[in-house]
Amino acid sequence: MTQRTGTPIVNSESSASPPAIFHPNGRSRPARQIPLRPSNPEVDYHAHPFLDPDLFRRDRYALRYFIRLFRDYLRNDWQYAKLLERLVHSGAKEQACETNERVLSSYFEDADLYVRELLKMVPDGWGQICEPQPEIEDCRDLRCLGRYVFSHDEGDPLRGRRLRFEAQRKLYLAKLLIQIENTRSVQDGPRHRRYLNDLLERELWAYVVETRDESAPYTLDPARDSVTEAEQEDWHFRVRRVVRDVPGSKVDIEIHHFDTRFKKESAGYDYAPGRGAYQVSERPRYGRMKRGRSASILSKMLRKGINNPSAITDMLGAKFIVEGERDVRRLADLLHEVLGGLFMFRNQVDLFEHPEHRDRLNPFSSRDFRAFKEDVDILYEGEPHEASYLFSVELQILTRESFLQTVHSRAYASHREYKRRQFLHGVMPYIFPASVYGHPVSEMVPLGGD
């Protein structure tokens, strides 16, 4: 990262250090009480207490633990090296302390990139208000961040509070990224995705009798009687006709698109108005993050109040697009047959036939969003020495019309707007709390109505 003038770039013991936090006798400096804006009562820190700006004020045990932690590891290089060993790998094979520091530094950098990505989603003026402090953003050293967690600025107490919170936030985001990277369901995601694709290749795509390219016109404002050429879009689909016998009948259906999505790798569909011709394709996000772009999982953990990545049930997803609403149910019935039977499916939401199912969706989803969704448990049979087990896949079926409404950036039901609301009102209060930055997220970007 480019060095900023007058800002300490901290990556070693000899680098410039923040204000001292401990007296020579080892006792911590008492905190100075300053008037604070009340914390947002809508933020529940139960799952993520280390993002609470007032954690040490509310939890004296956490305060005493962190004082002991950083006081001891600041003074003892051996204990510091052992801590790094436990943080970044199992310790079964000892690594040099410098190697572990570089690995941990990459997690700190990813935490910074994640915060930067969130700031792109708010208007410029608010982004400047929430701009990370350069001392914290440039710091890649565990012990230095520990000092900042307890630092004080006698001349500007509010800035000191912000420095403390941003150091605390950076430590915790890096911890979550380490946790995600080393979670078994995350590590097995690509293998499960290949297994699902192979299963569908045998049970579904082997019965394709016709493949063709098809274009579908889409108007930015269908309510208007006439549109200009710039407002008319052509979407290209690779249509596959599947004909397969199932018990008691024969299914003949055209599938306009299919893809699988591993949550760690996917970031929605690529759309920008004005190109004229389009095809369904996903775009990468957080490509600068070194650790596999785990930001999507991290965001969901914050948004859902989850502190264990294994608790995320939609790590792997499969999306199908069909012509009309009648085809939705026909494809769902076919998938029930080829993926293990109806008993393997759960959590069904059918917004085409049952609009009342909307109550089961994420509260940030638009009332215009329509899809058929359910989870299926796939029995995985790996290597001969491995025991069989189940992994879950979130299936989603959309019509061509509902898909275009969802992905279109000018529609209120667009995927981008949906994700934007999720980030701003589910994630941002944890990352930029009003008690530190002075403004709640609802002031930055109003939620608005559906």
MARMI-680685 format. One record per residue (C-alpha): x, y, z; residue number from 1. Coordinates in nm, 3 decimals, decimal comma. Each point is the difference from the previous one (the first is absolute). Layout:
PT       px       py       pz  pos
PT        X        Y        Z  NUM
...
REM end
This chain:
PT       px       py       pz  pos
PT    0,000    0,000    0,000    1
PT    0,130    0,349   -0,084    2
PT    0,141    0,180    0,302    3
PT   -0,188    0,311    0,106    4
PT    0,199    0,301    0,108    5
PT    0,011    0,033    0,375    6
PT   -0,164   -0,339    0,061    7
PT    0,191   -0,280    0,172    8
PT    0,019   -0,317   -0,208    9
PT    0,014   -0,261    0,274   10
PT    0,130   -0,345   -0,080   11
PT    0,282   -0,064    0,244   12
PT    0,121    0,074    0,349   13
PT    0,224    0,279   -0,129   14
PT   -0,281    0,181   -0,183   15
PT   -0,177    0,306    0,133   16
PT   -0,240   -0,100    0,274   17
PT   -0,333    0,140    0,121   18
PT   -0,028    0,154    0,347   19
PT    0,101   -0,233    0,282   20
PT   -0,289   -0,170    0,177   21
PT    0,174   -0,157    0,300   22
PT    0,196    0,152    0,281   23
PT    0,348   -0,147    0,062   24
PT   -0,136   -0,195    0,298   25
PT   -0,242   -0,182   -0,229   26
PT   -0,321    0,169    0,111   27
PT   -0,229    0,130   -0,268   28
PT   -0,073    0,369   -0,030   29
PT   -0,353    0,081    0,128   30
PT   -0,243    0,091   -0,276   31
PT   -0,104    0,363   -0,023   32
PT   -0,377    0,040    0,005   33
PT   -0,135    0,211   -0,287   34
PT   -0,357    0,076   -0,105   35
PT   -0,112   -0,250   -0,262   36
PT   -0,290   -0,026   -0,237   37
PT   -0,211   -0,300    0,106   38
PT    0,062   -0,325   -0,190   39
PT   -0,257   -0,105   -0,259   40
PT   -0,255   -0,206    0,197   41
PT   -0,082   -0,199   -0,315   42
PT    0,350   -0,153   -0,010   43
PT    0,021   -0,330    0,184   44
PT    0,360   -0,079    0,092   45
PT   -0,079   -0,339    0,152   46
PT    0,160   -0,196   -0,286   47
PT    0,277    0,253   -0,069   48
PT    0,086    0,168    0,332   49
PT    0,344    0,113   -0,121   50
PT   -0,167    0,244   -0,239   51
PT   -0,164    0,178    0,293   52
PT    0,178    0,336    0,043   53
PT   -0,082   -0,011    0,370   54
PT    0,096   -0,364    0,058   55
PT    0,266    0,074    0,260   56
PT   -0,233    0,233    0,185   57
PT   -0,278   -0,259    0,007   58
PT    0,214   -0,312    0,053   59
PT    0,276    0,039    0,254   60
PT    0,114   -0,359   -0,051   61
PT    0,068    0,071   -0,367   62
PT    0,192    0,310    0,102   63
PT    0,218   -0,190    0,248   64
PT    0,059   -0,279   -0,252   65
PT    0,116    0,234   -0,277   66
PT    0,224    0,195    0,237   67
PT    0,169   -0,325    0,108   68
PT    0,013   -0,127   -0,357   69
PT    0,171    0,297   -0,155   70
PT    0,212    0,086    0,304   71
PT    0,145   -0,351    0,014   72
PT    0,047   -0,046   -0,373   73
PT    0,146    0,347   -0,044   74
PT    0,275   -0,091    0,248   75
PT    0,064   -0,365   -0,082   76
PT    0,109   -0,088   -0,354   77
PT   -0,037   -0,374    0,061   78
PT   -0,362    0,032    0,111   79
PT   -0,068    0,235   -0,290   80
PT    0,141   -0,254   -0,245   81
PT   -0,215   -0,278    0,152   82
PT   -0,310    0,216   -0,033   83
PT    0,072    0,057   -0,370   84
PT    0,054   -0,375   -0,038   85
PT   -0,346   -0,073    0,140   86
PT   -0,169    0,273   -0,200   87
PT    0,109   -0,079   -0,354   88
PT    0,052   -0,378   -0,003   89
PT   -0,038   -0,310    0,212   90
PT    0,354    0,004    0,136   91
PT    0,059   -0,361   -0,102   92
PT    0,291    0,124   -0,211   93
PT    0,185    0,292    0,150   94
PT    0,043    0,306   -0,220   95
PT    0,237    0,292    0,039   96
PT   -0,151    0,292    0,187   97
PT    0,068    0,228   -0,299   98
PT   -0,199   -0,235   -0,224   99
PT   -0,297    0,005    0,237  100
PT    0,019    0,378    0,022  101
PT   -0,024    0,027   -0,378  102
PT   -0,303   -0,230   -0,006  103
PT   -0,175    0,193    0,274  104
PT    0,087    0,327   -0,172  105
PT   -0,184   -0,120   -0,311  106
PT   -0,314   -0,053    0,210  107
PT    0,031    0,353    0,139  108
PT    0,031    0,131   -0,354  109
PT   -0,313   -0,192   -0,103  110
PT   -0,187    0,155    0,294  111
PT    0,098    0,345   -0,130  112
PT   -0,110   -0,087   -0,354  113
PT   -0,333   -0,122    0,130  114
PT   -0,063    0,330    0,180  115
PT    0,103    0,192   -0,312  116
PT   -0,245   -0,201   -0,210  117
PT   -0,284    0,085    0,236  118
PT    0,082    0,371   -0,025  119
PT   -0,057   -0,017   -0,377  120
PT   -0,366   -0,068    0,071  121
PT   -0,076    0,332    0,169  122
PT   -0,004    0,351   -0,152  123
PT    0,334    0,176   -0,015  124
PT   -0,073    0,244    0,280  125
PT   -0,081   -0,278    0,246  126
PT    0,296   -0,203   -0,117  127
PT    0,229    0,283    0,105  128
PT   -0,158    0,008    0,345  129
PT    0,069   -0,372    0,041  130
PT    0,348    0,010   -0,156  131
PT    0,230   -0,237    0,195  132
PT    0,269    0,163    0,210  133
PT    0,332   -0,031   -0,185  134
PT    0,186   -0,119    0,311  135
PT   -0,227   -0,303    0,024  136
PT   -0,034   -0,072   -0,372  137
PT    0,378    0,000   -0,044  138
PT    0,062   -0,223    0,300  139
PT    0,063   -0,368   -0,073  140
PT    0,150   -0,098    0,336  141
PT   -0,192   -0,186    0,273  142
PT    0,183    0,157    0,291  143
PT   -0,033    0,349   -0,141  144
PT   -0,374   -0,043   -0,048  145
PT   -0,017   -0,117    0,360  146
PT    0,155    0,329    0,108  147
PT   -0,252    0,197   -0,203  148
PT   -0,290   -0,188    0,161  149
PT    0,092    0,171    0,328  150
PT    0,149    0,324   -0,131  151
PT   -0,124    0,346    0,105  152
PT    0,022    0,341   -0,162  153
PT   -0,011    0,258    0,279  154
PT   -0,040    0,284   -0,248  155
PT   -0,284   -0,163   -0,196  156
PT   -0,185   -0,265    0,203  157
PT   -0,252   -0,073   -0,277  158
PT    0,280   -0,075   -0,245  159
PT    0,160   -0,224    0,262  160
PT   -0,327   -0,191    0,032  161
PT   -0,012   -0,043   -0,376  162
PT    0,358   -0,128   -0,011  163
PT   -0,079   -0,253    0,273  164
PT   -0,311   -0,125   -0,175  165
PT    0,162   -0,030   -0,344  166
PT    0,288   -0,201    0,145  167
PT   -0,248   -0,222    0,183  168
PT   -0,206   -0,037   -0,320  169
PT    0,303   -0,090   -0,208  170
PT    0,111   -0,268    0,247  171
PT   -0,347   -0,155    0,007  172
PT   -0,058    0,007   -0,378  173
PT    0,338   -0,170   -0,050  174
PT   -0,103   -0,261    0,258  175
PT   -0,324   -0,070   -0,191  176
PT    0,189   -0,027   -0,329  177
PT    0,238   -0,253    0,157  178
PT   -0,299   -0,191    0,132  179
PT   -0,168   -0,006   -0,342  180
PT    0,316   -0,110   -0,176  181
PT    0,043   -0,295    0,237  182
PT   -0,363   -0,120    0,018  183
PT   -0,053   -0,346   -0,147  184
PT   -0,323    0,082   -0,185  185
PT    0,179    0,290   -0,168  186
PT    0,305   -0,208   -0,089  187
PT   -0,223   -0,275   -0,142  188
PT   -0,217    0,242   -0,199  189
PT    0,178   -0,039   -0,335  190
PT   -0,003   -0,380    0,037  191
PT   -0,372    0,000    0,078  192
PT   -0,063    0,226   -0,297  193
PT    0,178   -0,241   -0,235  194
PT   -0,196   -0,291    0,148  195
PT   -0,331    0,181   -0,056  196
PT    0,092    0,086   -0,359  197
PT    0,099   -0,361   -0,070  198
PT   -0,328   -0,122    0,151  199
PT   -0,207    0,235   -0,216  200
PT    0,205   -0,094   -0,304  201
PT   -0,104   -0,364    0,048  202
PT   -0,358    0,052    0,114  203
PT   -0,108    0,309   -0,196  204
PT    0,229    0,121   -0,278  205
PT    0,053   -0,352   -0,138  206
PT   -0,364    0,024   -0,113  207
PT    0,040    0,318   -0,209  208
PT   -0,152   -0,054   -0,346  209
PT    0,044    0,351   -0,138  210
PT    0,223    0,303    0,063  211
PT   -0,047    0,341   -0,157  212
PT    0,085    0,366    0,051  213
PT   -0,292    0,232    0,060  214
PT   -0,036    0,375    0,047  215
PT   -0,261    0,158    0,224  216
PT   -0,088    0,370   -0,032  217
PT   -0,030    0,194    0,324  218
PT   -0,125    0,357    0,040  219
PT    0,127    0,219    0,280  220
PT   -0,349    0,139    0,060  221
PT   -0,261   -0,254   -0,121  222
PT   -0,285    0,234    0,099  223
PT    0,083    0,248   -0,275  224
PT   -0,174   -0,029   -0,338  225
PT    0,319    0,063   -0,198  226
PT    0,369   -0,011    0,081  227
PT    0,318    0,120   -0,166  228
PT    0,260   -0,235   -0,138  229
PT    0,227    0,076    0,298  230
PT   -0,273   -0,115    0,239  231
PT   -0,044   -0,335   -0,175  232
PT    0,227   -0,284    0,114  233
PT    0,060   -0,341   -0,152  234
PT    0,090   -0,280    0,242  235
PT    0,163   -0,314   -0,138  236
PT   -0,071   -0,342    0,151  237
PT    0,138   -0,346   -0,075  238
PT   -0,320   -0,205    0,009  239
PT    0,013   -0,373    0,067  240
PT   -0,305   -0,221   -0,050  241
PT   -0,009   -0,293    0,241  242
PT   -0,223   -0,303   -0,059  243
PT    0,006   -0,263    0,269  244
PT   -0,225   -0,278    0,124  245
PT   -0,095    0,011    0,367  246
PT   -0,230   -0,239    0,188  247
PT   -0,346    0,041   -0,146  248
PT    0,078    0,262   -0,265  249
PT    0,245    0,157   -0,243  250
PT    0,139    0,349    0,064  251
PT    0,075    0,225   -0,299  252
PT    0,138    0,338    0,110  253
PT    0,225    0,276   -0,130  254
PT    0,261    0,142    0,237  255
PT    0,127    0,342   -0,109  256
PT    0,289    0,025    0,244  257
PT    0,171   -0,192    0,276  258
PT    0,294    0,077    0,226  259
PT    0,137   -0,106    0,334  260
PT    0,126    0,251    0,251  261
PT    0,243   -0,052    0,286  262
PT   -0,054    0,285    0,244  263
PT    0,369    0,067    0,045  264
PT    0,053    0,058   -0,372  265
PT   -0,314    0,171   -0,128  266
PT   -0,120    0,358    0,015  267
PT   -0,314    0,029   -0,209  268
PT   -0,072    0,060   -0,365  269
PT    0,185    0,239   -0,225  270
PT   -0,225    0,277   -0,130  271
PT    0,054    0,356   -0,113  272
PT   -0,261    0,187   -0,208  273
PT    0,069    0,121   -0,351  274
PT    0,180   -0,298   -0,153  275
PT   -0,301   -0,119   -0,202  276
PT    0,089   -0,372   -0,006  277
PT    0,041   -0,209    0,316  278
PT    0,049   -0,352    0,120  279
PT   -0,026   -0,157    0,343  280
PT    0,341    0,006    0,168  281
PT    0,124    0,058    0,353  282
PT    0,254    0,263    0,089  283
PT    0,285   -0,033    0,249  284
PT    0,014    0,220    0,307  285
PT    0,273    0,063    0,256  286
PT    0,254   -0,132   -0,250  287
PT    0,277    0,189    0,182  288
PT   -0,056   -0,200    0,318  289
PT    0,274   -0,259    0,039  290
PT   -0,207   -0,259    0,188  291
PT   -0,245   -0,126   -0,256  292
PT   -0,243    0,290    0,010  293
PT   -0,168   -0,113    0,319  294
PT   -0,183    0,332    0,033  295
PT   -0,339   -0,140   -0,100  296
PT    0,013   -0,252    0,285  297
PT    0,131    0,264    0,240  298
PT   -0,285    0,236   -0,088  299
PT   -0,260   -0,270    0,056  300
PT    0,149   -0,087    0,339  301
PT   -0,033    0,361    0,108  302
PT   -0,342    0,050   -0,154  303
PT   -0,149   -0,318    0,144  304
PT    0,168    0,014    0,340  305
PT    0,201   -0,318   -0,074  306
PT    0,342   -0,055    0,158  307
PT    0,063   -0,346   -0,147  308
PT    0,034   -0,029   -0,381  309
PT   -0,122   -0,360    0,019  310
PT   -0,344    0,133    0,094  311
PT   -0,047    0,155   -0,345  312
PT   -0,229   -0,238   -0,187  313
PT    0,011    0,155   -0,347  314
PT    0,374   -0,029   -0,054  315
PT   -0,071   -0,175   -0,331  316
PT   -0,281    0,096   -0,235  317
PT   -0,143   -0,095   -0,339  318
PT   -0,209    0,231   -0,215  319
PT   -0,230   -0,097   -0,286  320
PT   -0,187    0,229   -0,240  321
PT   -0,305   -0,126   -0,190  322
PT   -0,250    0,157   -0,239  323
PT   -0,316    0,044    0,208  324
PT   -0,164   -0,067    0,335  325
PT   -0,143   -0,335   -0,113  326
PT    0,355   -0,118   -0,069  327
PT    0,112    0,091    0,354  328
PT   -0,205   -0,273    0,165  329
PT    0,078   -0,252   -0,274  330
PT    0,374    0,049    0,046  331
PT   -0,034   -0,013    0,379  332
PT   -0,181   -0,336   -0,028  333
PT    0,273   -0,130   -0,231  334
PT    0,275    0,106    0,240  335
PT   -0,184   -0,173    0,284  336
PT    0,021   -0,321   -0,200  337
PT    0,364    0,020   -0,108  338
PT    0,155    0,138    0,321  339
PT   -0,108   -0,265    0,246  340
PT   -0,374    0,035    0,049  341
PT   -0,230    0,246    0,169  342
PT    0,115   -0,092    0,351  343
PT    0,343    0,149   -0,074  344
PT   -0,152    0,346   -0,056  345
PT   -0,096    0,262    0,260  346
PT   -0,067    0,371    0,058  347
PT   -0,208    0,046   -0,315  348
PT   -0,100    0,353   -0,100  349
PT   -0,222    0,038   -0,308  350
PT   -0,073    0,366   -0,071  351
PT   -0,173   -0,082   -0,328  352
PT   -0,282   -0,208    0,148  353
PT    0,020    0,114    0,363  354
PT    0,073    0,373    0,039  355
PT   -0,051   -0,040    0,375  356
PT    0,334   -0,185    0,008  357
PT    0,168    0,341   -0,024  358
PT    0,003    0,010    0,379  359
PT    0,261   -0,277   -0,012  360
PT    0,245    0,212   -0,200  361
PT    0,270    0,237    0,110  362
PT   -0,170    0,326    0,112  363
PT    0,218    0,199   -0,243  364
PT   -0,139   -0,178   -0,307  365
PT   -0,241    0,198   -0,214  366
PT   -0,369   -0,080   -0,026  367
PT    0,053   -0,019   -0,378  368
PT    0,246   -0,291    0,028  369
PT   -0,150   -0,331   -0,113  370
PT    0,170   -0,339    0,004  371
PT   -0,037   -0,361    0,108  372
PT    0,257   -0,094    0,265  373
PT    0,072   -0,305    0,209  374
PT    0,293   -0,183    0,158  375
PT    0,103   -0,351   -0,097  376
PT    0,233   -0,232    0,190  377
PT    0,237   -0,184   -0,233  378
PT    0,157   -0,326    0,117  379
PT    0,372    0,028   -0,066  380
PT    0,198   -0,317   -0,055  381
PT    0,367    0,086   -0,013  382
PT    0,310   -0,216    0,006  383
PT   -0,033   -0,366    0,106  384
PT    0,149    0,072    0,344  385
PT   -0,238    0,291    0,063  386
PT   -0,341   -0,034    0,162  387
PT   -0,300    0,134   -0,193  388
PT   -0,159    0,323    0,118  389
PT   -0,254    0,262   -0,109  390
PT    0,065    0,350   -0,128  391
PT   -0,266    0,260   -0,075  392
PT   -0,072    0,188   -0,321  393
PT   -0,237    0,294   -0,036  394
PT   -0,201   -0,045   -0,320  395
PT   -0,159    0,299   -0,167  396
PT   -0,228   -0,002   -0,305  397
PT   -0,099    0,322   -0,174  398
PT   -0,193    0,077   -0,313  399
PT    0,175    0,197   -0,269  400
PT   -0,211    0,304    0,088  401
PT    0,060   -0,020    0,375  402
PT    0,373   -0,046   -0,058  403
PT    0,027    0,312   -0,216  404
PT   -0,195    0,198    0,258  405
PT    0,236   -0,125    0,270  406
PT    0,330    0,066   -0,176  407
PT   -0,095    0,329   -0,163  408
PT    0,170    0,288    0,180  409
PT   -0,282    0,246   -0,070  410
PT   -0,267   -0,223    0,151  411
PT   -0,065    0,027    0,370  412
PT    0,011   -0,377    0,027  413
PT    0,350   -0,010   -0,148  414
PT    0,267   -0,223    0,148  415
PT    0,229    0,297    0,055  416
PT   -0,260    0,202    0,186  417
PT   -0,089   -0,303    0,208  418
PT    0,363   -0,056    0,095  419
PT    0,053    0,370    0,059  420
PT   -0,284    0,016    0,252  421
PT    0,132   -0,312    0,169  422
PT    0,345    0,154    0,036  423
PT   -0,113    0,344    0,109  424
PT   -0,262   -0,103    0,251  425
PT    0,130   -0,339    0,108  426
PT    0,378    0,041   -0,003  427
PT    0,090    0,369    0,014  428
PT   -0,127    0,067    0,357  429
PT    0,259   -0,253    0,122  430
PT    0,284    0,142   -0,210  431
PT   -0,084    0,370    0,040  432
PT   -0,196    0,033    0,327  433
PT   -0,182    0,327    0,055  434
PT    0,154    0,041    0,348  435
PT    0,344    0,027   -0,163  436
PT   -0,071    0,165   -0,336  437
PT   -0,286    0,223    0,111  438
PT   -0,261   -0,106   -0,255  439
PT   -0,221   -0,309   -0,032  440
PT   -0,011   -0,187   -0,330  441
PT   -0,359    0,113   -0,058  442
PT    0,135    0,356   -0,035  443
PT    0,266   -0,108   -0,250  444
PT   -0,245   -0,173   -0,234  445
PT   -0,370   -0,015    0,098  446
PT   -0,153   -0,343   -0,028  447
PT   -0,297    0,128   -0,194  448
PT   -0,313   -0,195   -0,077  449
PT   -0,083   -0,286   -0,231  450
REM end
